[in-house]
Amino acid sequence: SNIQDYGFKADWEWFPITNHRVFFGLGLVNHQFQPNVLNTSGEINEFLASKAGPQLQSDEYHLHTSHEWDLGSLIKLNYGLRFSGAFVGTHYFGFEPRFSARYSLSENHSLKIGFSSMRQYMHRVSSGSFVLPTDLWYPVTENVKPQTANQLSLGYFGASPKSNYSWSIEVFSKTMNDLIDYKEGASLIFNDNFEKELLAGSGNSKGIEFFLRKHEGKVSGWLSYTLAKTDRYFPELNNGIRFPDRYDRRHNFSAVAMIELAKNVVTSFTWVYMSGTKITAQTGQYLMPNPSLTGIDLVPIYSSKNGITLAPSHRLDINLIVKGKARSWGQSEWSFSVYNFYNAASPFRVSIGQNGKALAYQQHGLFGFIPSISYNFSFSSK
């Protein structure tokens, strides 16, 4: 796949009176897509020649303005409007309103609410649970409409009186329309006309996020946890039943600690945990005479779409930074890092293997234990 962008944008800020800020701007970008580029050489070139799929093009533009308004110490408003469109043989356009407000309950506690409407004039479509050559960005066309989404969020934010600790709880809900996905049994390899393999559908995403941070001291860092659910609905897929999105990771947790061991020595630990991605898997098979009655075919049985969850992924990263003495020209530092300290490789691909007399899926990992050393320096002027 190939995509090239050529664009221009400009933004301004205006301060008409105290406690008021106005933002406005515009932009224009030309997208050029080649969804399938096929390069061959050697013997295979005799019956499968190199070729580039048809080049697709779209011209996208936007105009936007917003107003940030402080109404004393209790309320802060931010609202705006974005107008966008794209020319792709036909003309798609629409408004994208945004609004957010913060209400201060006290000096260190506040409530926030936000709403945004968005339009996107290109699609990313994938055929599997991992990034593959059949993943592509595809522009809107006369038959493929722009994606639209509306998101609503509500949050509580707090801090300790000395501001050394802060925390937040936020819930969100998002609806999406005119998403695209491949048809069942879509022909992807050597295909330079993807549009006939695409379907339109909708989606939902909702969740709650927790965040706690310690800002200063010998030990600082943060904890974050997100509980979320994302699903899709395509009338022609999964017998018309909603199914999980491939990126539906139900649990996402991270913990970061930064420890000052000495004046110029700092170490950090980062632990990350994520639920496994979703795949559509073969769950069985049965024997059936072939159409010519000359043999037996093995017919696979599949799960519901994205009905199987891979194993969760988690890892621990460790970093040690030793800073040199500050000198007249600047400062230098050594960094010693270990990615995935206990070598728990994240599932990358799935294959069918043997488990005794039964067939079983095997998950192959990627990026295990990786140490690294770097030397950095910065210059300063006086």
Summary of the structure (lengths in Angstrom):
residues: 382
radius of gyration: 26.3
end to end distance: 49.1
largest distance: 88.0
contacts: 1049
relative contact order: 0.08
helix: 3%
strand: 66%
